[in-house]
Amino acid sequence: MNLSPAPGLLILLILGGIVIVGAVAGAAWYIRRSREDEPAPSLKGPLSWTPGPGSATPQPGIADISSRYQELVTAGDPASAARLLLHALIDRLFSPEKTMNPYSLTPRELAAHAAGEPYEAPLNSFTRGYEQIRYQGLAVGESDSLFAAWNDVLTLAGSRSP
């Protein structure tokens, strides 16, 4: 019984190995060459977000926000109402100098940024209510815990602006 491989099979294996090594080397060369053309982004500047020119609008008052919230709830759009309250909290609590574009963060991430603040507990309650309305599709009930938590956050924060 002859167990040695046929001479043609050995040559095919060697040629296949050469092709694979050549392909890997070519891919590595291509990636390295293409990376040299792209300048690396600089991270030396401040990691903060500032709104562009002309995008600053005056903040609506708390009474305006609460009446708009009630209009949205009455119209059957609790998700937009919850988003309105979230954006009002972001406008009042999260400074662009402290948080990199606070509008890009989830409510949980915003609550994590508020750890240790006096309004941490009501903000966590607001976040739970927001998630139930926006992500689970729950309707706003008779006892509006989302609006109550929003009010508590603003009260404990002193309705300050960043």
Rosetta constraint file for C-alpha pairs under 8 A:
AtomPair CA 5 CA 9 HARMONIC 6.60 0.50
AtomPair CA 5 CA 10 HARMONIC 6.93 0.50
AtomPair CA 6 CA 10 HARMONIC 6.85 0.50
AtomPair CA 7 CA 11 HARMONIC 6.54 0.50
AtomPair CA 8 CA 12 HARMONIC 6.28 0.50
AtomPair CA 9 CA 13 HARMONIC 6.26 0.50
AtomPair CA 10 CA 14 HARMONIC 6.30 0.50
AtomPair CA 11 CA 15 HARMONIC 6.12 0.50
AtomPair CA 12 CA 16 HARMONIC 5.97 0.50
AtomPair CA 13 CA 17 HARMONIC 6.16 0.50
AtomPair CA 14 CA 18 HARMONIC 6.27 0.50
AtomPair CA 15 CA 19 HARMONIC 6.20 0.50
AtomPair CA 16 CA 20 HARMONIC 6.21 0.50
AtomPair CA 17 CA 21 HARMONIC 6.11 0.50
AtomPair CA 18 CA 22 HARMONIC 5.99 0.50
AtomPair CA 19 CA 23 HARMONIC 6.10 0.50
AtomPair CA 20 CA 24 HARMONIC 6.22 0.50
AtomPair CA 21 CA 25 HARMONIC 6.10 0.50
AtomPair CA 22 CA 26 HARMONIC 6.00 0.50
AtomPair CA 23 CA 27 HARMONIC 6.11 0.50
AtomPair CA 24 CA 28 HARMONIC 6.15 0.50
AtomPair CA 25 CA 29 HARMONIC 6.12 0.50
AtomPair CA 26 CA 30 HARMONIC 6.10 0.50
AtomPair CA 27 CA 31 HARMONIC 6.14 0.50
AtomPair CA 28 CA 32 HARMONIC 6.07 0.50
AtomPair CA 29 CA 33 HARMONIC 6.02 0.50
AtomPair CA 30 CA 34 HARMONIC 6.09 0.50
AtomPair CA 31 CA 35 HARMONIC 6.16 0.50
AtomPair CA 32 CA 36 HARMONIC 6.52 0.50
AtomPair CA 33 CA 37 HARMONIC 7.07 0.50
AtomPair CA 34 CA 38 HARMONIC 7.13 0.50
AtomPair CA 43 CA 47 HARMONIC 7.90 0.50
AtomPair CA 47 CA 97 HARMONIC 7.95 0.50
AtomPair CA 47 CA 100 HARMONIC 6.15 0.50
AtomPair CA 48 CA 96 HARMONIC 5.87 0.50
AtomPair CA 48 CA 97 HARMONIC 5.07 0.50
AtomPair CA 48 CA 98 HARMONIC 6.58 0.50
AtomPair CA 48 CA 99 HARMONIC 6.10 0.50
AtomPair CA 48 CA 100 HARMONIC 4.51 0.50
AtomPair CA 48 CA 101 HARMONIC 6.93 0.50
AtomPair CA 49 CA 96 HARMONIC 5.17 0.50
AtomPair CA 49 CA 97 HARMONIC 6.63 0.50
AtomPair CA 49 CA 99 HARMONIC 7.12 0.50
AtomPair CA 49 CA 100 HARMONIC 4.91 0.50
AtomPair CA 49 CA 101 HARMONIC 4.83 0.50
AtomPair CA 50 CA 96 HARMONIC 5.75 0.50
AtomPair CA 50 CA 97 HARMONIC 7.58 0.50
AtomPair CA 50 CA 101 HARMONIC 7.32 0.50
AtomPair CA 51 CA 55 HARMONIC 6.16 0.50
AtomPair CA 51 CA 56 HARMONIC 6.79 0.50
AtomPair CA 52 CA 56 HARMONIC 7.64 0.50
AtomPair CA 59 CA 91 HARMONIC 7.52 0.50
AtomPair CA 60 CA 64 HARMONIC 6.05 0.50
AtomPair CA 60 CA 65 HARMONIC 6.56 0.50
AtomPair CA 61 CA 65 HARMONIC 6.32 0.50
AtomPair CA 62 CA 66 HARMONIC 6.10 0.50
AtomPair CA 63 CA 67 HARMONIC 6.13 0.50
AtomPair CA 64 CA 68 HARMONIC 6.09 0.50
AtomPair CA 65 CA 69 HARMONIC 5.97 0.50
AtomPair CA 65 CA 84 HARMONIC 7.58 0.50
AtomPair CA 65 CA 85 HARMONIC 7.47 0.50
AtomPair CA 65 CA 88 HARMONIC 7.71 0.50
AtomPair CA 66 CA 70 HARMONIC 6.19 0.50
AtomPair CA 67 CA 71 HARMONIC 6.22 0.50
AtomPair CA 68 CA 72 HARMONIC 6.28 0.50
AtomPair CA 68 CA 81 HARMONIC 7.81 0.50
AtomPair CA 69 CA 73 HARMONIC 6.23 0.50
AtomPair CA 69 CA 81 HARMONIC 5.03 0.50
AtomPair CA 69 CA 82 HARMONIC 7.80 0.50
AtomPair CA 69 CA 84 HARMONIC 6.98 0.50
AtomPair CA 69 CA 85 HARMONIC 7.47 0.50
AtomPair CA 70 CA 74 HARMONIC 5.99 0.50
AtomPair CA 70 CA 81 HARMONIC 7.71 0.50
AtomPair CA 71 CA 75 HARMONIC 6.05 0.50
AtomPair CA 72 CA 76 HARMONIC 6.38 0.50
AtomPair CA 72 CA 77 HARMONIC 5.27 0.50
AtomPair CA 72 CA 78 HARMONIC 6.37 0.50
AtomPair CA 72 CA 80 HARMONIC 6.85 0.50
AtomPair CA 72 CA 81 HARMONIC 5.44 0.50
AtomPair CA 73 CA 77 HARMONIC 5.42 0.50
AtomPair CA 73 CA 78 HARMONIC 5.02 0.50
AtomPair CA 73 CA 81 HARMONIC 6.25 0.50
AtomPair CA 73 CA 140 HARMONIC 7.19 0.50
AtomPair CA 77 CA 81 HARMONIC 6.46 0.50
AtomPair CA 78 CA 82 HARMONIC 6.05 0.50
AtomPair CA 78 CA 133 HARMONIC 6.76 0.50
AtomPair CA 78 CA 134 HARMONIC 7.81 0.50
AtomPair CA 78 CA 139 HARMONIC 6.31 0.50
AtomPair CA 78 CA 140 HARMONIC 6.39 0.50
AtomPair CA 79 CA 83 HARMONIC 6.27 0.50
AtomPair CA 79 CA 133 HARMONIC 5.96 0.50
AtomPair CA 79 CA 134 HARMONIC 5.02 0.50
AtomPair CA 79 CA 137 HARMONIC 7.64 0.50
AtomPair CA 80 CA 84 HARMONIC 6.11 0.50
AtomPair CA 81 CA 85 HARMONIC 6.51 0.50
AtomPair CA 82 CA 86 HARMONIC 6.26 0.50
AtomPair CA 82 CA 130 HARMONIC 5.96 0.50
AtomPair CA 82 CA 133 HARMONIC 7.13 0.50
AtomPair CA 82 CA 134 HARMONIC 7.11 0.50
AtomPair CA 82 CA 146 HARMONIC 7.64 0.50
AtomPair CA 83 CA 87 HARMONIC 6.15 0.50
AtomPair CA 83 CA 130 HARMONIC 7.91 0.50
AtomPair CA 83 CA 134 HARMONIC 7.99 0.50
AtomPair CA 84 CA 88 HARMONIC 6.22 0.50
AtomPair CA 85 CA 89 HARMONIC 6.28 0.50
AtomPair CA 85 CA 147 HARMONIC 7.80 0.50
AtomPair CA 85 CA 150 HARMONIC 7.03 0.50
AtomPair CA 86 CA 90 HARMONIC 6.28 0.50
AtomPair CA 86 CA 107 HARMONIC 7.71 0.50
AtomPair CA 86 CA 130 HARMONIC 8.00 0.50
AtomPair CA 87 CA 91 HARMONIC 6.11 0.50
AtomPair CA 87 CA 103 HARMONIC 7.57 0.50
AtomPair CA 88 CA 92 HARMONIC 6.34 0.50
AtomPair CA 89 CA 93 HARMONIC 5.78 0.50
AtomPair CA 89 CA 94 HARMONIC 7.73 0.50
AtomPair CA 89 CA 150 HARMONIC 7.66 0.50
AtomPair CA 89 CA 154 HARMONIC 7.69 0.50
AtomPair CA 90 CA 94 HARMONIC 5.25 0.50
AtomPair CA 90 CA 102 HARMONIC 6.75 0.50
AtomPair CA 90 CA 103 HARMONIC 7.19 0.50
AtomPair CA 91 CA 95 HARMONIC 7.84 0.50
AtomPair CA 91 CA 161 HARMONIC 7.26 0.50
AtomPair CA 91 CA 162 HARMONIC 7.64 0.50
AtomPair CA 92 CA 159 HARMONIC 6.87 0.50
AtomPair CA 92 CA 160 HARMONIC 6.05 0.50
AtomPair CA 92 CA 161 HARMONIC 4.55 0.50
AtomPair CA 92 CA 162 HARMONIC 5.93 0.50
AtomPair CA 93 CA 157 HARMONIC 7.63 0.50
AtomPair CA 93 CA 160 HARMONIC 7.05 0.50
AtomPair CA 93 CA 161 HARMONIC 6.34 0.50
AtomPair CA 93 CA 162 HARMONIC 5.84 0.50
AtomPair CA 94 CA 98 HARMONIC 7.12 0.50
AtomPair CA 94 CA 99 HARMONIC 6.60 0.50
AtomPair CA 94 CA 102 HARMONIC 6.63 0.50
AtomPair CA 94 CA 162 HARMONIC 6.18 0.50
AtomPair CA 95 CA 99 HARMONIC 6.21 0.50
AtomPair CA 95 CA 102 HARMONIC 7.93 0.50
AtomPair CA 95 CA 162 HARMONIC 4.83 0.50
AtomPair CA 96 CA 100 HARMONIC 6.23 0.50
AtomPair CA 96 CA 101 HARMONIC 6.28 0.50
AtomPair CA 96 CA 102 HARMONIC 6.91 0.50
AtomPair CA 101 CA 105 HARMONIC 7.47 0.50
AtomPair CA 102 CA 110 HARMONIC 7.41 0.50
AtomPair CA 105 CA 109 HARMONIC 5.81 0.50
AtomPair CA 105 CA 110 HARMONIC 6.33 0.50
AtomPair CA 106 CA 110 HARMONIC 6.33 0.50
AtomPair CA 107 CA 111 HARMONIC 6.13 0.50
AtomPair CA 107 CA 127 HARMONIC 5.73 0.50
AtomPair CA 107 CA 130 HARMONIC 7.87 0.50
AtomPair CA 108 CA 112 HARMONIC 6.19 0.50
AtomPair CA 108 CA 124 HARMONIC 7.79 0.50
AtomPair CA 108 CA 127 HARMONIC 6.41 0.50
AtomPair CA 109 CA 113 HARMONIC 6.39 0.50
AtomPair CA 110 CA 114 HARMONIC 6.55 0.50
AtomPair CA 111 CA 115 HARMONIC 6.72 0.50
AtomPair CA 111 CA 120 HARMONIC 6.99 0.50
AtomPair CA 111 CA 123 HARMONIC 6.22 0.50
AtomPair CA 111 CA 124 HARMONIC 6.14 0.50
AtomPair CA 111 CA 127 HARMONIC 7.31 0.50
AtomPair CA 114 CA 119 HARMONIC 7.69 0.50
AtomPair CA 114 CA 120 HARMONIC 5.89 0.50
AtomPair CA 115 CA 120 HARMONIC 5.87 0.50
AtomPair CA 116 CA 120 HARMONIC 6.46 0.50
AtomPair CA 118 CA 156 HARMONIC 6.25 0.50
AtomPair CA 118 CA 157 HARMONIC 7.05 0.50
AtomPair CA 119 CA 123 HARMONIC 6.04 0.50
AtomPair CA 119 CA 152 HARMONIC 7.49 0.50
AtomPair CA 119 CA 153 HARMONIC 5.15 0.50
AtomPair CA 119 CA 154 HARMONIC 7.90 0.50
AtomPair CA 119 CA 156 HARMONIC 5.36 0.50
AtomPair CA 119 CA 157 HARMONIC 6.13 0.50
AtomPair CA 120 CA 124 HARMONIC 6.19 0.50
AtomPair CA 120 CA 153 HARMONIC 7.85 0.50
AtomPair CA 121 CA 125 HARMONIC 6.34 0.50
AtomPair CA 122 CA 126 HARMONIC 6.01 0.50
AtomPair CA 122 CA 149 HARMONIC 5.25 0.50
AtomPair CA 122 CA 150 HARMONIC 7.36 0.50
AtomPair CA 122 CA 152 HARMONIC 6.09 0.50
AtomPair CA 122 CA 153 HARMONIC 5.58 0.50
AtomPair CA 123 CA 127 HARMONIC 6.07 0.50
AtomPair CA 123 CA 149 HARMONIC 6.78 0.50
AtomPair CA 123 CA 150 HARMONIC 7.28 0.50
AtomPair CA 123 CA 153 HARMONIC 5.93 0.50
AtomPair CA 124 CA 128 HARMONIC 6.32 0.50
AtomPair CA 125 CA 129 HARMONIC 6.32 0.50
AtomPair CA 125 CA 146 HARMONIC 7.67 0.50
AtomPair CA 125 CA 149 HARMONIC 6.20 0.50
AtomPair CA 126 CA 130 HARMONIC 5.95 0.50
AtomPair CA 126 CA 145 HARMONIC 7.74 0.50
AtomPair CA 126 CA 146 HARMONIC 5.44 0.50
AtomPair CA 126 CA 147 HARMONIC 7.93 0.50
AtomPair CA 126 CA 149 HARMONIC 5.11 0.50
AtomPair CA 126 CA 150 HARMONIC 6.13 0.50
AtomPair CA 127 CA 131 HARMONIC 6.11 0.50
AtomPair CA 128 CA 132 HARMONIC 6.25 0.50
AtomPair CA 129 CA 133 HARMONIC 6.26 0.50
AtomPair CA 129 CA 145 HARMONIC 6.98 0.50
AtomPair CA 129 CA 146 HARMONIC 5.30 0.50
AtomPair CA 130 CA 134 HARMONIC 5.89 0.50
AtomPair CA 130 CA 135 HARMONIC 7.94 0.50
AtomPair CA 130 CA 146 HARMONIC 6.71 0.50
AtomPair CA 131 CA 135 HARMONIC 5.23 0.50
AtomPair CA 131 CA 136 HARMONIC 6.81 0.50
AtomPair CA 132 CA 136 HARMONIC 4.86 0.50
AtomPair CA 132 CA 137 HARMONIC 6.44 0.50
AtomPair CA 132 CA 138 HARMONIC 5.78 0.50
AtomPair CA 133 CA 137 HARMONIC 4.94 0.50
AtomPair CA 133 CA 138 HARMONIC 4.64 0.50
AtomPair CA 133 CA 139 HARMONIC 6.22 0.50
AtomPair CA 133 CA 140 HARMONIC 7.32 0.50
AtomPair CA 134 CA 138 HARMONIC 7.57 0.50
AtomPair CA 140 CA 144 HARMONIC 6.06 0.50
AtomPair CA 144 CA 148 HARMONIC 6.30 0.50
AtomPair CA 145 CA 149 HARMONIC 5.96 0.50
AtomPair CA 146 CA 150 HARMONIC 6.15 0.50
AtomPair CA 147 CA 151 HARMONIC 6.13 0.50
AtomPair CA 148 CA 152 HARMONIC 6.19 0.50
AtomPair CA 149 CA 153 HARMONIC 6.16 0.50
AtomPair CA 150 CA 154 HARMONIC 6.36 0.50
AtomPair CA 151 CA 155 HARMONIC 6.08 0.50
AtomPair CA 152 CA 156 HARMONIC 6.08 0.50
AtomPair CA 153 CA 157 HARMONIC 5.93 0.50
AtomPair CA 154 CA 158 HARMONIC 5.88 0.50
AtomPair CA 154 CA 159 HARMONIC 4.85 0.50
AtomPair CA 154 CA 160 HARMONIC 7.85 0.50
AtomPair CA 155 CA 159 HARMONIC 6.16 0.50
